[in-house]
Amino acid sequence: AGAAAEARFISSAKGKGLFATRNIRKGETVFVERPVVSSQFLWNALYNYRACDHCLRALETAEENAQRLLGKSSLVLPHPEQCSIRKDLHQQCPRCQVMYCSAECRQAALEQYHQVLCLGPSRDDPTHPLNKLQEAWRNMHYPPETSSIMLMARMVATIKQAKDKEWWIKAFSQFCSKTANEEEEIVHKLLGDKFKGQLELLRLLFTEALYDEYLSRWFTPEGFRSLFALVGTNGQGIGTSSLSQWVHACDALDLPMLQREELDAFIDQLYKDIEKESGEFLNCEGSGLYVLQSCCNHSCIPNAETSFPENNFLLHLTALEDIEAGEEICISYLDCCQRERSRHSRNKILRENYLFTCSCPKCLAQADDADVTSDEEEEGEGETDDAELEDEMTDV
């Protein structure tokens, strides 16, 4: 069948874009992509969102997942056979006890980066350099999380372990890089007001934990900032959940009408109760670097969207419309609510988080609208900044 899409260089201002190589039907999966590297967020892991340390597959059964999110250990889910979690396949690293969903993931992690990052018996030792680095990061980057220092650690560890180091350096260099002042803005966004002091502290801890002669440039102040900005602009959020897998499986069941209504009512109520207890933090969350997905430019009227239907780090890009051969494939870096706001508000978010002003057809059509936000938008304005980044961090 061949690939349905390919990356092409557009211009130095826009960088790369992704284009359809043949006609794509609405609803079709354009591609499924595995990340070059990925990592669960640190607070997410600390709060017992148990996920495979390699592919982020949720490790709890749907029932355990619901019980934890509800704070109620007596909850029983109907149709337990619809839960896809296979605990009999789970394995841990024999040295440091981190959990994997399968022997394949344990092996893949070991071959790519885990030899360097395995803490062995020091897993709970707060003075271990890697633990100091993670603790410092958590103290700077509170939920909602948008990135993880461990994504950068895995990049370094991958190159340290690799036989062909140049191949990996080339793989990472495909991701959009920025000029120094743009980098500064992205790092500022991730670390807030005290970013210079915090960045330097992180760099020293990063160096203590991971220094490698071959990568010495990544440990200099400029190199470290670039690495940070690369992860900040290209990191794609990943979310997995055994509960949502179970819900999808239940939705697909062929049930008599009365049972169907009962089950739907049960699920609706469950989500309402969970929201009261746990708010919006339902998923195991992390981020990853995806070569093809990171070439997708933004549009306020996207023709494709990303999702993680396999309950792990495999990203599916799905067409929202029919897309013709040669047409650019665009996703939205904004969530649905943000897309409905005025052009002025949308561009404020895009400039702050991704450093560009959008010129998609919708923005061009609204170019003459007044540069003011409506009153009800003004009220919501204050709380948007941090939440924006969380949903879809990706390349520009």
C-alpha positions in Angstrom: 0.0 0.0 0.0 2.9 2.3 0.7 2.9 5.3 3.0 -0.2 7.6 2.8 1.9 10.6 3.9 5.3 12.1 3.6 7.2 15.0 5.2 8.3 17.8 2.9 10.2 21.0 3.4 7.9 24.0 3.0 10.0 27.1 3.7 12.5 28.3 6.3 9.8 30.1 8.1 7.4 27.2 8.3 9.9 24.3 8.3 8.5 21.0 7.3 4.9 19.9 6.7 3.2 16.5 6.2 1.5 15.8 2.8 -0.8 13.1 1.6 0.8 10.9 -1.1 -2.6 9.5 -2.2 -6.3 10.2 -1.6 -7.2 9.5 2.1 -10.8 8.9 3.1 -12.4 10.5 6.2 -12.0 8.2 9.2 -9.0 6.4 7.7 -5.8 5.9 9.7 -3.1 7.9 7.9 -0.3 6.2 9.9 0.5 4.5 13.2 3.8 5.7 14.7 6.0 4.6 17.5 8.0 7.3 19.3 11.8 7.5 19.0 11.7 8.0 22.8 9.0 8.5 25.4 8.5 8.8 29.1 5.8 8.9 31.7 5.4 12.2 33.6 7.0 12.2 37.1 4.1 13.4 39.2 1.8 11.1 37.3 4.0 8.1 38.2 4.3 9.4 41.8 0.6 9.5 42.2 0.3 5.8 41.4 -0.9 6.0 37.8 0.7 2.7 37.1 2.0 2.4 33.5 4.5 0.3 31.6 7.9 2.0 32.0 8.5 1.6 28.3 5.3 1.9 26.3 3.0 3.6 28.9 0.4 0.9 28.7 -1.8 1.2 31.8 -1.0 -1.7 34.2 -4.1 -1.5 36.4 -7.3 -3.4 35.5 -10.2 -1.1 34.5 -11.8 -1.9 37.9 -8.6 -1.1 39.9 -8.3 2.1 37.8 -11.8 3.2 38.6 -11.5 2.3 42.3 -8.3 4.4 42.6 -9.8 7.4 40.8 -12.9 7.2 42.9 -11.1 6.6 46.2 -13.5 3.6 46.6 -12.1 0.1 46.9 -15.6 -1.6 46.9 -16.6 -0.5 43.4 -17.3 -3.4 41.1 -17.4 -2.9 37.3 -19.9 -5.0 35.2 -18.5 -6.9 32.2 -15.0 -7.5 33.6 -14.2 -9.6 30.6 -14.1 -6.4 28.5 -10.9 -5.3 30.4 -7.9 -5.7 28.1 -5.2 -5.7 30.8 -3.2 -9.0 31.0 -1.5 -9.1 34.4 0.0 -12.5 33.7 2.2 -10.9 31.1 3.6 -8.1 33.3 7.3 -8.2 34.2 9.6 -6.1 36.3 13.3 -5.2 35.9 15.0 -7.8 38.2 17.4 -5.1 39.4 15.3 -2.0 40.0 11.8 -3.4 40.0 10.2 -1.0 37.5 7.2 -2.6 35.8 6.7 -3.4 32.2 3.5 -4.7 30.5 5.4 -7.5 28.8 8.7 -9.3 28.2 8.9 -7.4 24.9 8.8 -4.0 26.5 11.3 -5.0 29.2 13.7 -6.2 26.5 13.2 -3.1 24.3 13.8 -0.8 27.2 17.0 -2.7 28.2 18.3 -2.6 24.7 17.6 1.1 24.1 18.3 3.0 27.3 17.6 1.1 30.6 21.1 -0.3 31.1 22.3 3.3 31.7 19.2 4.4 33.7 18.6 1.3 35.9 18.9 2.4 39.5 19.3 -1.1 40.8 19.1 -1.2 44.6 19.4 2.6 44.7 15.8 3.0 43.5 14.7 4.6 46.7 18.0 6.4 47.6 17.3 10.1 47.5 21.0 10.9 47.1 21.4 9.0 43.8 22.1 11.6 41.1 19.1 10.4 38.9 16.7 10.6 41.9 18.1 14.1 42.7 17.4 15.2 39.1 13.8 13.8 39.2 13.1 15.4 42.6 14.4 18.8 41.4 12.2 18.5 38.2 9.1 17.7 40.2 9.7 20.8 42.4 9.8 23.0 39.3 7.2 21.5 37.1 3.9 20.8 38.9 0.7 19.3 37.3 -0.7 19.8 34.8 2.5 18.3 33.4 3.7 19.1 29.9 7.1 17.5 29.8 9.6 15.4 31.7 13.3 15.7 32.3 13.4 11.9 31.9 12.6 12.2 28.2 15.9 14.0 27.9 17.6 11.5 30.1 16.4 8.7 27.9 17.7 10.5 24.8 21.2 10.7 26.4 21.0 7.1 27.7 19.9 5.9 24.2 23.0 7.4 22.6 25.3 6.2 25.4 24.1 2.6 24.8 24.0 2.8 21.0 26.5 1.0 18.8 25.7 3.5 16.0 25.7 6.8 18.0 25.6 8.9 14.9 22.4 7.3 13.7 20.6 8.3 16.9 22.0 11.8 16.9 20.7 12.2 13.4 17.3 10.9 14.5 17.1 13.5 17.2 18.3 16.3 15.0 15.3 15.8 12.7 13.2 17.6 15.3 12.6 21.2 14.7 15.2 23.4 16.4 15.0 27.0 17.4 17.1 30.1 17.5 18.5 31.1 20.9 15.8 33.7 21.7 13.0 31.3 20.7 14.6 28.6 22.9 14.7 31.0 25.8 10.9 31.7 25.4 10.1 28.0 25.4 12.2 27.2 28.4 10.7 30.2 30.1 7.3 28.8 29.4 8.2 25.4 30.9 10.1 26.7 34.0 8.4 30.0 34.7 9.9 33.2 36.2 13.0 31.7 37.8 14.0 29.8 34.7 17.6 30.8 34.4 18.5 29.7 37.9 16.4 26.6 37.6 17.8 25.7 34.3 21.3 25.9 35.6 20.5 23.7 38.6 18.9 21.2 36.3 21.9 21.3 34.0 24.3 20.6 36.9 22.2 17.7 38.2 21.7 16.4 34.6 25.5 16.5 34.1 26.2 14.7 37.5 23.7 11.9 36.6 24.4 11.4 32.9 27.5 13.2 31.5 29.0 11.7 28.4 32.1 12.9 26.6 30.6 12.0 23.2 27.6 14.3 23.9 29.6 17.0 25.8 27.8 19.7 23.7 24.4 18.7 25.2 25.7 19.5 28.7 26.9 23.0 28.0 24.5 25.9 28.9 23.6 26.5 25.2 23.3 22.8 24.3 21.2 22.0 27.3 18.9 24.8 26.6 18.5 23.6 23.0 17.8 20.1 24.2 15.2 21.4 26.6 13.5 23.5 23.9 13.5 20.6 21.5 11.6 18.5 24.0 9.4 21.5 24.8 8.3 22.2 21.2 8.2 18.6 19.8 7.0 16.6 22.8 3.6 15.1 22.0 1.4 14.3 25.0 0.5 10.6 25.4 -2.5 9.4 27.5 -3.5 5.8 28.3 -6.3 4.4 30.4 -7.5 0.9 31.0 -10.9 2.4 32.1 -11.4 4.2 28.8 -10.4 1.0 27.0 -13.1 -0.9 29.0 -15.7 1.8 28.2 -15.0 1.6 24.4 -15.3 -2.2 24.6 -18.6 -1.8 26.5 -19.9 0.6 23.9 -19.3 -2.0 21.2 -21.3 -4.7 23.0 -24.5 -5.8 21.4 -26.9 -5.6 24.3 -30.7 -5.6 24.6 -32.1 -2.1 24.9 -32.8 -2.1 28.6 -29.3 -3.5 29.5 -27.7 -1.0 27.1 -29.5 1.9 28.8 -28.5 0.6 32.3 -24.9 0.2 31.3 -24.7 3.7 29.7 -26.3 5.3 32.8 -23.8 3.4 35.0 -20.8 4.6 32.9 -22.1 8.3 32.8 -22.5 8.3 36.6 -19.1 6.7 37.1 -17.4 9.5 35.1 -19.3 12.2 37.0 -18.2 10.7 40.4 -14.6 10.3 39.2 -14.5 13.9 38.1 -15.6 15.0 41.6 -12.9 13.0 43.1 -9.9 13.2 40.7 -10.8 16.2 38.5 -9.4 16.0 34.9 -6.5 13.7 35.7 -7.9 10.4 34.5 -5.0 9.0 32.4 -1.5 7.7 32.7 0.3 10.6 31.0 3.6 11.1 29.5 5.2 12.5 26.3 7.2 11.3 23.4 9.0 12.4 20.3 7.4 11.3 17.0 9.3 11.9 13.8 6.3 12.0 11.4 3.7 13.5 13.8 6.2 16.3 14.6 6.1 17.4 11.0 2.3 18.1 11.2 1.6 21.8 11.2 -1.3 23.3 13.0 -4.6 24.5 11.6 -7.6 25.8 13.5 -9.7 23.7 11.2 -7.6 20.5 11.2 -8.1 17.7 8.7 -6.6 15.0 11.0 -6.2 14.2 14.7 -3.9 12.1 16.9 -5.1 9.5 19.4 -3.8 6.4 21.4 -6.5 3.8 20.8 -4.1 0.9 21.6 -3.7 2.0 25.2 0.1 2.5 24.7 2.5 4.9 23.1 1.5 4.0 19.5 0.1 7.2 18.0 -2.7 6.9 15.4 -3.2 9.8 13.0 -6.7 9.7 11.7 -8.3 11.8 8.9 -11.2 14.0 10.0 -12.1 14.8 6.4 -11.4 13.4 2.9 -7.8 14.5 2.1 -6.6 14.7 -1.5 -3.2 13.6 -2.8 -0.8 16.5 -2.4 -2.8 18.2 0.3 -1.2 19.2 3.5 -2.2 17.2 6.6 -2.7 19.4 9.6 -3.6 18.7 13.2 -4.7 21.2 15.9 -2.4 22.2 18.7 -5.5 23.6 20.4 -8.3 21.6 22.1 -11.9 21.9 21.0 -12.8 24.7 23.4 -9.8 26.8 22.4 -10.6 26.3 18.7 -14.0 27.9 19.2 -12.5 31.1 20.6 -11.8 34.3 18.6 -8.8 34.5 16.3 -7.1 36.9 18.7 -7.4 34.4 21.6 -6.3 31.4 19.5 -3.2 33.2 18.3 -2.3 34.4 21.8 -2.2 30.8 22.9 -0.2 29.7 19.8 2.3 32.5 20.0 2.9 31.9 23.7 3.3 28.1 23.5 4.5 27.5 19.9 6.0 30.8 18.8 4.0 31.3 15.6 1.0 33.2 14.4 -1.5 31.0 12.5 -2.5 31.7 8.9 -4.9 28.8 8.3 -8.0 29.5 6.2 -10.1 30.1 9.3 -7.6 32.7 10.7 -7.3 34.4 7.3 -11.1 34.6 7.0 -11.3 36.2 10.4 -8.3 38.5 9.8 -10.5 41.7 9.8 -12.2 40.8 13.1 -11.4 43.2 16.0 -8.3 42.2 18.0 -10.3 42.0 21.2 -11.6 39.0 23.0 -15.2 38.8 24.0 -16.2 39.4 27.7 -16.8 35.8 28.6 -13.4 34.9 27.0 -11.7 37.6 29.1 -12.8 35.9 32.2 -11.4 32.6 31.2 -8.2 34.1 29.9 -6.3 34.0 33.1 -6.5 30.3 33.7 -5.7 29.2 30.2 -1.9 29.6 30.0 -0.7 26.4 31.7 -3.5 24.2 30.7 -2.9 25.0 27.0 0.4 23.3 26.8 -0.8 20.1 28.3 -3.1 18.9 25.6 -1.1 18.7 22.4 2.5 19.7 22.5 4.0 19.3 19.1 6.2 20.8 16.5 5.7 24.1 14.6 
